[in-house]
Amino acid sequence: MEWQCTGLRWPEGSDGPALGWRKGARTRASVLVYGTEFGFRASGERRCSGARGNVCPLGAVVPAGSTGGRCPECGRLDRAHSVAADTVPDDPRTYRVYLAWFGPGMVKVGITAEERGAARLREQGAVVFSWLGRGPLMAARRAEEVLRAALGVPDRIPYARKREVRAALPGPAERAAEVAELYGRAAALEGAGWPEALERMPFAAVDHAEVFGLWALPGAVAGGGAGPVRAVTGLVDRGAVAGRLVGAAGPDLHLDTGPQGLVIVDTRLMTGWTLAAAGPGAAEAGVPTVAVGGGAAQDGLF
């Protein structure tokens, strides 16, 4: 049995992301460092990544383009123990409600277990966020519903939209100002639908641009360049990806491939694959890509 990739992680208290790996019941992580060379070659077939830390009993093959990376059975098991799916209402942990900003006009409200800190925000690719309140799960869930309706913000934003705006963000002050305005409107609701069991937290904008390395992207934050222009749509047997790692956000890795420009690798598409070093000839053994913002039309191999 070979080591299989389990995707990107943003451990609380760390300075950056790490790739997870599993071989049977054994797990490990590889810390990623911006500015270093990064590459891999896929091997064999993509297998189900399992659920809730367990290996898929069927070892099922899953589609290369699936960001879930699970077979139907493991997908059902994962959802059966999901806070997001409202299947564990008796969870005794303390939860936090947050506002997350991904780009101009792209703000969502959500909840996360307090013990996870800001890891959930980094996993979603939130460029800026602020906590709103903390308390029991059902109070946090009720506040999430009230805020979505009152502020006119969603609880989900398609990841493709987050990716499209990442290379053309406004400056830190403008980013924080949009979150502050919504926080003010949310705070004004206290006593008018705000659950009594939820403690309101003070406004404090946390900016992830440096953590994500967005300052290194052409066209991002500092200005100039065209930014990431292509995204990998799936891996293939013996297909390779290689470049200089210049940033990461959410599940995405940003690779500078030199003459071929910047390429985004969604690590959710890496889960379940056996991966090896890219090795010589990586540029000749490509994987399918699509132009960022270009819809579903494949635009060639990388």
C-alpha positions as CSV (number, residue, x, y, z in Angstrom):
1,M,0.0,0.0,0.0
2,E,1.3,3.5,-1.0
3,W,0.9,6.8,0.7
4,Q,-2.3,8.6,-0.6
5,C,-2.8,12.3,-0.5
6,T,-5.6,13.5,1.8
7,G,-5.6,17.2,0.8
8,L,-4.5,20.5,2.2
9,R,-4.6,21.4,5.9
10,W,-4.3,24.7,7.7
11,P,-3.4,23.7,11.3
12,E,-4.3,26.2,14.0
13,G,-1.1,28.0,15.3
14,S,0.9,27.1,12.2
15,D,2.5,29.7,9.8
16,G,1.2,28.0,6.7
17,P,-0.5,25.0,5.1
18,A,0.5,21.3,5.0
19,L,-0.4,18.4,2.7
20,G,-1.9,15.4,4.5
21,W,-1.1,11.7,3.7
22,R,-2.5,8.4,4.7
23,K,-1.2,4.8,4.4
24,G,-3.8,2.5,6.0
25,A,-4.3,3.8,9.5
26,R,-1.0,5.8,9.4
27,T,-1.1,9.5,8.7
28,R,1.5,12.3,8.3
29,A,1.8,15.8,7.0
30,S,4.2,17.7,4.7
31,V,4.7,21.3,5.6
32,L,4.7,23.6,2.5
33,V,7.0,26.6,2.2
34,Y,6.4,29.4,-0.3
35,G,9.2,30.1,-2.7
36,T,10.3,26.4,-3.0
37,E,9.9,24.0,-5.9
38,F,6.8,21.8,-5.8
39,G,5.9,19.0,-8.0
40,F,4.3,15.6,-8.2
41,R,3.2,12.8,-10.6
42,A,0.0,10.9,-10.2
43,S,0.0,7.1,-10.4
44,G,-2.6,4.4,-11.0
45,E,-6.3,5.2,-10.2
46,R,-7.9,7.6,-7.8
47,R,-9.4,5.9,-4.8
48,C,-12.0,7.0,-2.4
49,S,-10.5,9.1,0.5
50,G,-12.8,7.5,3.1
51,A,-14.9,9.3,5.8
52,R,-14.4,10.5,9.3
53,G,-10.7,9.4,9.3
54,N,-11.6,5.9,8.2
55,V,-10.3,4.1,5.1
56,C,-12.9,3.3,2.4
57,P,-13.8,-0.4,3.0
58,L,-14.4,-0.8,-0.8
59,G,-11.3,1.0,-2.0
60,A,-13.7,2.5,-4.6
61,V,-12.4,4.3,-7.7
62,V,-13.8,7.9,-7.8
63,P,-13.9,10.4,-10.8
64,A,-10.8,12.5,-11.4
65,G,-12.8,15.7,-11.4
66,S,-14.7,15.2,-8.1
67,T,-13.7,17.7,-5.4
68,G,-15.4,15.5,-2.8
69,G,-13.2,12.5,-3.5
70,R,-15.5,10.0,-1.9
71,C,-17.6,7.2,-3.1
72,P,-21.4,7.4,-2.4
73,E,-21.2,5.2,0.7
74,C,-18.4,7.2,2.4
75,G,-20.1,10.5,1.3
76,R,-23.3,9.5,3.2
77,L,-21.2,8.5,6.2
78,D,-19.4,11.8,6.2
79,R,-22.7,13.8,6.0
80,A,-24.3,11.7,8.8
81,H,-21.8,13.2,11.2
82,S,-21.7,16.8,9.9
83,V,-22.5,19.9,11.9
84,A,-23.0,21.7,8.6
85,A,-25.8,19.3,7.7
86,D,-27.5,19.7,11.1
87,T,-27.1,16.0,11.9
88,V,-25.4,16.5,15.4
89,P,-27.7,19.1,17.2
90,D,-26.5,17.9,20.6
91,D,-22.8,18.7,20.1
92,P,-21.7,20.1,23.5
93,R,-18.8,22.2,22.2
94,T,-18.7,26.0,22.1
95,Y,-19.2,27.4,18.6
96,R,-18.3,30.8,17.0
97,V,-20.2,32.8,14.4
98,Y,-18.1,34.7,11.9
99,L,-18.3,37.0,8.9
100,A,-15.9,36.0,6.1
101,W,-14.8,38.2,3.2
102,F,-13.5,36.7,-0.1
103,G,-13.7,39.7,-2.4
104,P,-15.7,42.9,-3.1
105,G,-19.4,42.1,-2.4
106,M,-18.5,38.5,-1.5
107,V,-19.2,38.0,2.3
108,K,-20.7,35.0,4.0
109,V,-21.8,34.2,7.5
110,G,-20.9,30.8,9.1
111,I,-20.1,28.9,12.3
112,T,-17.1,26.8,13.4
113,A,-16.2,25.0,16.6
114,E,-14.2,27.3,18.9
115,E,-11.5,24.7,19.4
116,R,-10.6,24.9,15.7
117,G,-9.7,28.6,15.9
118,A,-9.4,30.2,12.5
119,A,-8.5,27.0,10.7
120,R,-12.0,26.8,9.1
121,L,-11.7,30.3,7.7
122,R,-8.3,29.5,6.1
123,E,-9.7,26.2,4.7
124,Q,-12.5,28.3,2.9
125,G,-10.0,30.8,1.6
126,A,-11.4,33.7,3.6
127,V,-9.1,36.7,2.9
128,V,-10.6,38.7,5.8
129,F,-12.9,37.7,8.7
130,S,-14.2,38.8,12.0
131,W,-15.8,36.9,14.8
132,L,-19.4,37.9,15.7
133,G,-20.3,35.8,18.7
134,R,-19.8,32.5,20.7
135,G,-22.0,30.1,22.5
136,P,-23.8,26.7,22.2
137,L,-24.3,25.1,18.8
138,M,-28.0,25.8,18.4
139,A,-27.7,29.4,19.4
140,A,-24.8,29.8,16.9
141,R,-26.9,28.1,14.2
142,R,-29.9,30.4,15.0
143,A,-27.7,33.5,14.8
144,E,-26.4,32.3,11.5
145,E,-29.9,32.0,10.0
146,V,-31.0,35.4,11.4
147,L,-27.9,37.2,10.1
148,R,-28.2,35.6,6.6
149,A,-31.7,37.0,6.3
150,A,-31.0,40.4,7.9
151,L,-27.7,41.1,6.1
152,G,-28.6,39.5,2.8
153,V,-25.5,37.4,2.8
154,P,-25.3,33.6,1.9
155,D,-23.9,30.8,4.0
156,R,-22.0,29.5,0.9
157,I,-20.1,31.0,-2.0
158,P,-19.1,28.9,-5.0
159,Y,-15.4,28.3,-4.9
160,A,-14.9,29.3,-8.5
161,R,-16.1,32.8,-7.7
162,K,-13.6,33.1,-4.8
163,R,-10.8,32.0,-7.1
164,E,-11.7,34.5,-9.9
165,V,-11.4,37.6,-7.7
166,R,-8.3,36.6,-5.7
167,A,-5.7,38.2,-8.1
168,A,-7.4,41.6,-8.1
169,L,-8.2,42.4,-4.5
170,P,-8.5,46.0,-3.0
171,G,-6.1,47.1,-0.3
172,P,-6.3,46.0,3.4
173,A,-8.2,49.1,4.6
174,E,-11.0,48.6,2.0
175,R,-11.2,44.9,2.7
176,A,-11.6,45.5,6.5
177,A,-14.1,48.3,5.9
178,E,-16.6,46.1,4.2
179,V,-16.4,43.5,7.0
180,A,-16.7,46.3,9.6
181,E,-19.8,47.7,7.9
182,L,-21.6,44.4,8.0
183,Y,-20.4,43.7,11.6
184,G,-22.0,47.0,12.6
185,R,-25.3,46.0,11.0
186,A,-25.1,42.6,12.8
187,A,-24.4,44.1,16.2
188,A,-27.5,46.3,15.8
189,L,-29.6,43.2,15.7
190,E,-28.7,42.3,19.3
191,G,-32.0,42.0,21.2
192,A,-34.0,41.7,17.9
193,G,-33.5,38.1,17.0
194,W,-30.0,37.7,18.4
195,P,-30.1,34.5,20.6
196,E,-29.7,35.3,24.3
197,A,-27.3,32.4,24.8
198,L,-24.9,33.8,22.2
199,E,-22.2,36.1,23.6
200,R,-21.3,38.9,21.2
201,M,-17.6,39.3,20.4
202,P,-15.9,42.6,19.6
203,F,-15.0,43.5,16.0
204,A,-11.4,42.5,15.0
205,A,-10.6,42.1,11.3
206,V,-8.1,39.3,10.6
207,D,-6.5,39.5,7.2
208,H,-5.0,36.4,5.6
209,A,-3.4,38.0,2.5
210,E,0.1,37.4,3.9
211,V,-0.7,33.9,5.3
212,F,-2.0,33.0,1.8
213,G,1.0,34.6,0.0
214,L,-1.4,36.7,-2.1
215,W,1.1,39.5,-2.2
216,A,3.3,37.3,-4.4
217,L,0.6,36.8,-7.0
218,P,1.0,39.0,-10.1
219,G,-2.0,41.4,-10.1
220,A,-2.8,40.7,-6.4
221,V,-2.8,43.3,-3.7
222,A,0.4,45.0,-4.9
223,G,-0.8,45.3,-8.5
224,G,0.7,44.4,-11.8
225,G,0.7,41.2,-13.9
226,A,-2.2,39.0,-14.9
227,G,-2.5,36.7,-11.8
228,P,-3.3,33.0,-11.9
229,V,-4.8,32.2,-15.3
230,R,-5.4,28.4,-15.3
231,A,-6.7,25.8,-12.9
232,V,-6.1,22.1,-13.0
233,T,-9.4,20.3,-13.5
234,G,-8.3,16.8,-12.6
235,L,-5.2,14.5,-12.4
236,V,-4.5,11.6,-14.8
237,D,-2.3,8.5,-14.4
238,R,1.3,9.5,-15.0
239,G,0.3,13.2,-15.3
240,A,2.6,15.6,-13.6
241,V,2.4,19.1,-12.1
242,A,5.5,21.2,-11.2
243,G,6.4,24.8,-10.4
244,R,7.5,27.2,-7.7
245,L,5.0,27.4,-4.9
246,V,4.1,31.1,-4.4
247,G,1.0,30.9,-2.4
248,A,-2.0,28.9,-1.1
249,A,-5.6,29.8,-0.2
250,G,-8.3,27.5,1.0
251,P,-7.7,24.2,-0.8
252,D,-5.7,25.9,-3.7
253,L,-2.0,25.9,-4.3
254,H,-0.6,28.7,-6.6
255,L,2.3,27.5,-8.7
256,D,4.5,29.8,-10.8
257,T,5.4,27.6,-13.9
258,G,7.7,30.2,-15.6
259,P,6.9,30.6,-19.3
260,Q,3.5,28.8,-18.8
261,G,2.3,31.3,-16.2
262,L,0.6,30.7,-13.0
263,V,-1.5,27.5,-12.4
264,I,-3.9,26.8,-9.6
265,V,-4.0,23.3,-8.2
266,D,-7.1,22.5,-6.1
267,T,-5.8,19.9,-3.6
268,R,-9.2,18.4,-3.3
269,L,-8.5,16.9,-6.7
270,M,-5.3,15.3,-5.3
271,T,-7.1,13.4,-2.6
272,G,-7.1,9.6,-3.1
273,W,-4.2,9.6,-5.6
274,T,-0.8,7.9,-5.0
275,L,1.7,10.7,-5.8
276,A,5.4,10.6,-6.5
277,A,8.0,13.2,-7.3
278,A,7.4,14.9,-10.7
279,G,10.8,13.9,-12.0
280,P,12.3,14.7,-15.4
281,G,9.9,15.5,-18.3
282,A,7.1,16.9,-16.1
283,A,6.3,19.5,-18.6
284,E,5.6,16.8,-21.3
285,A,3.3,14.8,-19.0
286,G,0.5,17.3,-18.5
287,V,-2.9,17.4,-16.8
288,P,-6.0,19.1,-18.1
289,T,-6.6,22.7,-17.1
290,V,-9.2,25.5,-17.6
291,A,-8.9,29.2,-17.8
292,V,-9.8,30.8,-14.4
293,G,-13.2,32.5,-15.0
294,G,-13.5,30.6,-18.3
295,G,-16.4,28.3,-17.3
296,A,-16.1,24.6,-18.0
297,A,-14.3,24.7,-21.3
298,Q,-11.0,22.9,-21.2
299,D,-8.2,25.1,-22.4
300,G,-5.4,22.6,-22.8
301,L,-2.8,20.6,-20.9
302,F,-0.3,21.8,-18.4
